[in-house]
Amino acid sequence: MSATPLLVRTGLAARIVDIVRDRIVAGELSEDGAIRQDALAAELGVSKIPLREAFAKLEQEGLVLAKANRGYFVRPLSAAEAYDVFELRLKIEPDAVAAACAKASPGDILVARAALAALNASAAGGKAAAGPLNRAFHMALVRPCARPVTIQTTERLQIIAERYVVHHLQASGRPDRAIGEHEALFAAWEAKDRTASAKLCSAHIQGTLNDLTIELGRKPS
């Protein structure tokens, strides 16, 4: 009797995207060489067709690069990309968070509180899962704004930002700082204070960007 494949045959490409994305964010896939697609296909028990579909999606998300006749590579972290992503977040996210807090239902608040608790537990432990959990928390603060394009754009930026968030939290003291900033942001959002929510969200994103541009290099002119 053969072993049960890790993935069932429904939604294969989407499931592969989630798995590979998590491994890239966690730093489990190196930037130094092509991703070993044969080994990955064998591990997951899938053919190359859904694997190719998954990597095409990951390329659209900005997580991998396709090189002719060489395969897919993990896209390296860069100051230019960090600046681009976090500057766009600054233009969109604070306003969306402010709009969302005014519309948030009791159920929305419960979702955001649970996301914050999970993120704080992960950040305190210095775990790579802080990337996806950070996205879950920030998106919980945005979704009640009920602006579909804003929500979709913000989530796309959050996905690209995950690797930078994990990198940022590796420095001593950063997890504690992040916990404090997230707690203050959630308190203002829960209180439906639009001005404070936007201000705290902006300061949080800007602080992370400032740290990243110092660590990764000068911001582009």
NORBELTA-V175970 format. One record per residue. N is the residue number from 1. RES is the residue in three letters. PHI is phi as a letter, one per 40 degrees, with the letter a starting at -180 (NA if undefined). OMEGA is omega in degrees with one decimal (none if undefined). Layout:
N_RES_PHI_OMEGA / N_RES_PHI_OMEGA
//
This chain:
1_MET_NA_-177.5 / 2_SER_c_179.1 / 3_ALA_c_177.8 / 4_THR_c_178.5 / 5_PRO_d_178.9 / 6_LEU_c_-178.1 / 7_LEU_b_171.0 / 8_VAL_c_-171.2 / 9_ARG_c_178.0 / 10_THR_c_178.5 / 11_GLY_g_-174.8 / 12_LEU_d_-175.4 / 13_ALA_c_-179.5 / 14_ALA_c_179.2 / 15_ARG_c_178.2 / 16_ILE_c_177.4 / 17_VAL_d_-178.9 / 18_ASP_c_-177.9 / 19_ILE_c_-177.5 / 20_VAL_c_177.5 / 21_ARG_d_179.8 / 22_ASP_c_-179.6 / 23_ARG_c_176.8 / 24_ILE_c_-179.7 / 25_VAL_c_-179.4 / 26_ALA_c_-179.1 / 27_GLY_g_-178.3 / 28_GLU_c_176.3 / 29_LEU_b_-173.8 / 30_SER_c_174.1 / 31_GLU_c_-169.9 / 32_ASP_c_-177.6 / 33_GLY_a_179.5 / 34_ALA_c_176.6 / 35_ILE_c_-176.3 / 36_ARG_c_-174.9 / 37_GLN_c_179.2 / 38_ASP_c_-179.7 / 39_ALA_c_179.8 / 40_LEU_c_178.8 / 41_ALA_c_179.7 / 42_ALA_c_-179.8 / 43_GLU_c_-176.1 / 44_LEU_c_179.5 / 45_GLY_g_-178.3 / 46_VAL_b_174.8 / 47_SER_c_-178.3 / 48_LYS_c_-178.3 / 49_ILE_c_177.0 / 50_PRO_c_178.3 / 51_LEU_c_177.9 / 52_ARG_c_178.2 / 53_GLU_c_-179.6 / 54_ALA_c_-178.5 / 55_PHE_c_174.6 / 56_ALA_c_177.6 / 57_LYS_c_179.3 / 58_LEU_c_176.0 / 59_GLU_c_177.3 / 60_GLN_c_179.4 / 61_GLU_c_179.0 / 62_GLY_g_-177.8 / 63_LEU_c_178.5 / 64_VAL_b_176.8 / 65_LEU_b_175.2 / 66_ALA_c_177.3 / 67_LYS_b_-175.0 / 68_ALA_d_177.4 / 69_ASN_g_-179.1 / 70_ARG_b_178.0 / 71_GLY_h_-177.6 / 72_TYR_b_179.4 / 73_PHE_b_173.8 / 74_VAL_c_-179.6 / 75_ARG_c_-177.1 / 76_PRO_c_173.2 / 77_LEU_c_178.7 / 78_SER_a_177.2 / 79_ALA_c_-177.9 / 80_ALA_c_-179.9 / 81_GLU_c_179.2 / 82_ALA_d_-179.7 / 83_TYR_c_-178.8 / 84_ASP_c_-176.3 / 85_VAL_c_-175.6 / 86_PHE_c_173.8 / 87_GLU_c_176.4 / 88_LEU_c_175.9 / 89_ARG_d_179.4 / 90_LEU_c_-179.4 / 91_LYS_c_-172.5 / 92_ILE_b_-165.5 / 93_GLU_c_-178.5 / 94_PRO_d_178.8 / 95_ASP_c_179.5 / 96_ALA_c_178.4 / 97_VAL_c_179.4 / 98_ALA_c_178.8 / 99_ALA_c_-177.4 / 100_ALA_c_-176.2 / 101_CYS_c_179.5 / 102_ALA_c_-176.3 / 103_LYS_b_-172.9 / 104_ALA_c_176.9 / 105_SER_c_174.6 / 106_PRO_d_177.8 / 107_GLY_c_177.4 / 108_ASP_c_-179.7 / 109_ILE_c_177.1 / 110_LEU_c_178.3 / 111_VAL_c_-179.5 / 112_ALA_c_-179.9 / 113_ARG_c_178.6 / 114_ALA_c_178.5 / 115_ALA_c_178.6 / 116_LEU_c_179.9 / 117_ALA_c_179.0 / 118_ALA_c_179.3 / 119_LEU_c_-180.0 / 120_ASN_c_179.1 / 121_ALA_c_-179.7 / 122_SER_c_-178.9 / 123_ALA_c_179.9 / 124_ALA_c_179.7 / 125_GLY_c_179.4 / 126_GLY_g_-175.3 / 127_LYS_c_178.6 / 128_ALA_c_179.3 / 129_ALA_c_177.9 / 130_ALA_d_179.4 / 131_GLY_c_177.8 / 132_PRO_c_179.8 / 133_LEU_c_174.7 / 134_ASN_c_177.2 / 135_ARG_c_-178.5 / 136_ALA_c_179.9 / 137_PHE_c_-177.0 / 138_HIS_c_178.2 / 139_MET_c_176.5 / 140_ALA_c_177.8 / 141_LEU_c_-175.9 / 142_VAL_c_-170.0 / 143_ARG_d_-179.7 / 144_PRO_c_178.8 / 145_CYS_c_176.2 / 146_ALA_g_174.8 / 147_ARG_b_-171.7 / 148_PRO_d_-178.8 / 149_VAL_c_177.6 / 150_THR_c_-179.9 / 151_ILE_c_-179.1 / 152_GLN_c_-179.8 / 153_THR_c_179.3 / 154_THR_c_-179.6 / 155_GLU_c_176.5 / 156_ARG_d_178.3 / 157_LEU_c_178.4 / 158_GLN_c_179.8 / 159_ILE_c_178.9 / 160_ILE_c_-176.1 / 161_ALA_c_-172.9 / 162_GLU_d_-178.7 / 163_ARG_c_179.6 / 164_TYR_c_176.6 / 165_VAL_c_179.0 / 166_VAL_c_177.4 / 167_HIS_d_-177.7 / 168_HIS_c_-175.5 / 169_LEU_c_-179.4 / 170_GLN_c_-178.6 / 171_ALA_c_-179.6 / 172_SER_d_176.9 / 173_GLY_g_-176.6 / 174_ARG_c_179.6 / 175_PRO_d_179.4 / 176_ASP_c_178.3 / 177_ARG_c_-179.7 / 178_ALA_c_178.9 / 179_ILE_d_179.6 / 180_GLY_c_180.0 / 181_GLU_c_178.9 / 182_HIS_c_179.2 / 183_GLU_c_-179.6 / 184_ALA_c_179.5 / 185_LEU_c_-180.0 / 186_PHE_c_-179.1 / 187_ALA_c_178.9 / 188_ALA_c_-179.8 / 189_TRP_c_179.6 / 190_GLU_c_179.4 / 191_ALA_c_-179.5 / 192_LYS_g_176.4 / 193_ASP_c_-174.2 / 194_ARG_c_-177.2 / 195_THR_c_-179.6 / 196_ALA_c_-179.9 / 197_SER_c_179.7 / 198_ALA_c_-178.5 / 199_LYS_c_-178.6 / 200_LEU_c_177.2 / 201_CYS_c_179.9 / 202_SER_c_-179.5 / 203_ALA_c_179.7 / 204_HIS_c_-179.8 / 205_ILE_c_-178.9 / 206_GLN_c_179.5 / 207_GLY_c_177.2 / 208_THR_c_178.6 / 209_LEU_c_179.0 / 210_ASN_d_179.3 / 211_ASP_c_-176.7 / 212_LEU_c_-178.7 / 213_THR_c_174.6 / 214_ILE_c_-175.4 / 215_GLU_c_-173.9 / 216_LEU_c_180.0 / 217_GLY_h_-178.6 / 218_ARG_c_174.2 / 219_LYS_c_-178.3 / 220_PRO_c_-180.0 / 221_SER_c_none
//
